[in-house]
């Protein structure tokens, strides 16, 4: 029941990247189902797997907490409420029921999703201090390249993601060499 309530509530009250932050607060801070490192690893795994990251993360955590039933309940709890909301909005939109209001609501949701995604990125990177500042700088550079300079997303991710991987590798090698020297 806790798994259904937790993921159902998150699915109803959060948007986009904000869902990851909400899941982190719920499963790491409030319920202590995972520690911070386990959550970061689960998030990385969820993002590597095909499918929606949020659903993958919910299934992983549900399975960790309650086994196969927990995975199924978490998946349904995270999928069904947004589906019902989207279905209701679609019915209203295509039935021509106050289309300007529906359009305004969708634009507001999009703005909220962007804000929550940025907040999630900041929350997950600032805790890492030095690496977090580098991550925030690369995030800002990617946002400027895609948003202001109109660079396509794939090249921007290749450039800034590659740069981030290279810089992390250089930093790890320096740390290794310092450890070996000591």
C-alpha positions in Angstrom: 0.0 0.0 0.0 2.9 2.4 0.8 4.4 1.8 -2.7 1.1 2.6 -4.4 0.4 5.7 -2.3 4.0 7.0 -2.7 4.2 6.6 -6.5 0.5 7.5 -7.1 1.0 10.8 -5.2 4.2 11.6 -7.1 2.5 10.8 -10.4 -0.4 13.2 -9.7 1.4 16.2 -8.2 4.7 16.4 -10.1 5.8 17.1 -13.6 8.7 16.0 -15.8 12.1 16.0 -14.1 10.4 17.0 -10.9 9.2 13.5 -10.5 12.7 12.2 -10.0 13.3 14.8 -7.3 10.0 13.9 -5.7 10.9 10.2 -5.8 14.3 10.9 -4.3 12.7 12.8 -1.4 10.1 10.1 -0.8 12.4 7.0 -1.0 15.6 8.4 0.4 14.7 11.1 2.9 11.2 10.2 4.1 10.9 6.4 3.8 14.6 5.4 3.8 14.0 2.7 1.2 17.3 3.5 -0.5 20.3 5.5 0.5 21.6 8.4 -1.6 24.2 6.3 -3.5 21.7 3.5 -4.2 19.2 6.1 -5.5 21.8 7.6 -7.9 22.7 4.2 -9.1 19.0 3.3 -9.6 18.5 6.5 -11.5 21.5 5.9 -13.8 20.2 2.4 -14.4 16.7 3.6 -15.1 18.1 6.1 -17.6 20.1 3.5 -19.4 17.2 1.1 -19.8 14.7 1.5 -22.7 11.4 3.0 -21.8 10.4 5.9 -19.6 12.9 6.8 -17.0 10.3 7.4 -14.3 8.6 4.1 -14.9 11.9 2.2 -14.9 12.9 3.9 -11.6 9.5 3.2 -10.0 9.7 -0.5 -11.1 13.2 -0.8 -9.7 12.3 0.8 -6.3 9.0 -1.1 -6.1 10.9 -4.4 -6.7 13.5 -3.5 -4.2 10.9 -2.7 -1.5 8.2 -5.3 -2.1 9.4 -7.7 -4.8 7.6 -8.5 -8.0 4.2 -7.3 -6.7 5.8 -4.0 -5.6 7.3 -3.5 -9.1 3.8 -4.1 -10.6 2.1 -1.8 -8.1 4.7 1.0 -8.6 4.4 0.8 -12.4 0.6 1.0 -12.3 0.6 3.8 -9.6 3.0 5.9 -11.7 1.3 5.3 -15.0 -2.4 5.3 -14.5 -3.0 8.7 -12.9 -1.1 10.7 -15.6 -2.8 8.6 -18.2 -6.2 9.4 -16.8 -5.3 13.1 -16.6 -4.0 13.2 -20.2 -7.0 11.3 -21.4 -9.3 13.9 -19.8 -7.4 16.8 -21.2 -7.4 15.2 -24.7 -11.1 14.7 -24.5 -11.6 18.3 -23.5 -9.2 19.6 -26.2 -10.7 17.6 -29.1 -14.2 18.2 -28.0 -13.5 22.0 -28.3 -14.4 22.6 -24.7 -12.7 25.9 -23.9 -9.6 25.3 -26.1 -7.8 28.5 -25.1 -8.0 27.4 -21.4 -6.7 23.9 -22.2 -3.9 25.4 -24.3 -2.9 27.8 -21.5 -2.9 24.9 -19.1 -0.7 22.8 -21.3 1.8 25.8 -21.7 1.8 26.2 -17.9 2.5 22.5 -17.5 5.4 22.7 -20.0 6.9 25.7 -18.1 6.5 23.8 -14.8 8.2 20.7 -16.2 11.2 22.8 -17.4 11.5 24.5 -14.0 11.2 21.2 -12.1 13.8 19.6 -14.4 16.2 22.4 -13.7 15.5 22.2 -10.0 16.1 18.4 -10.1 19.5 18.9 -11.9 20.6 21.5 -9.4 19.5 19.3 -6.4 21.3 16.3 -7.7 24.5 18.0 -8.7 25.1 20.6 -6.0 25.4 17.9 -3.4 28.5 16.6 -5.2 30.3 20.0 -4.6 33.1 20.2 -7.1 31.6 17.8 -9.6 28.3 19.5 -9.1 29.6 22.9 -10.2 31.1 21.4 -13.3 27.8 19.6 -14.0 25.8 22.8 -13.6 28.2 24.7 -15.9 27.7 22.0 -18.6 24.0 22.0 -18.0 23.9 25.8 -18.5 26.1 25.6 -21.6 23.8 22.9 -23.1 20.7 25.0 -22.3 22.2 28.1 -24.0 23.4 26.1 -27.0 20.0 24.5 -27.5 17.7 27.3 -26.4 19.4 30.5 -27.5 21.7 29.4 -30.2 19.2 26.8 -31.7 21.8 24.0 -31.8 20.1 20.7 -32.4 19.8 18.6 -29.2 21.8 15.6 -30.3 25.0 17.5 -31.3 24.7 19.6 -28.1 24.5 16.4 -26.0 27.4 14.9 -27.9 29.5 18.0 -27.5 28.7 18.8 -23.8 28.2 15.2 -22.7 31.5 14.2 -24.3 33.2 17.2 -22.7 31.7 16.2 -19.3 32.9 12.6 -19.7 36.4 13.7 -20.7 36.7 16.2 -17.8 35.5 13.5 -15.3 38.0 11.1 -16.7 40.8 13.6 -16.3 39.8 14.4 -12.8 39.6 10.7 -11.9 43.1 10.1 -13.3 44.5 13.0 -11.3 42.8 11.7 -8.1 44.3 8.2 -8.9 47.8 9.6 -9.4 47.6 11.6 -6.2 46.5 8.4 -4.3 49.3 6.4 -5.9 51.9 9.1 -5.0 50.7 9.2 -1.4 
